[in-house]
């Protein structure tokens, strides 16, 4: 499965690139701290994976706190026909360490 490092994601965010981010944490976590993107908690994603993005060939970067829920979400999306899904290695914790 495809991965993206925190450093690569940070560079792409800083360059202003428009990214399809999917944050699979619970809503309260998302509202506490987020880097943007669509928030669909993993529990809801399992019910309706088709609501993520209309184009199944576009890149989607799946994020969560530590990278475990997003890895599960990545598998769900791939099993539902999404072809370019990347998991943020180490999750938002890894990204926050770079920004500290």
Secondary structure, DSSP 4 states (H G I P E B T S, - for coil): -EEE-HHHHHHHHHTT----EEE-S-HHHHHHS--SSEE--HHHHTT-GGGS-S-TTS-EEEE-SSSHHHHHHHHHHHHTT---EEEETTHHHHHHHHH-
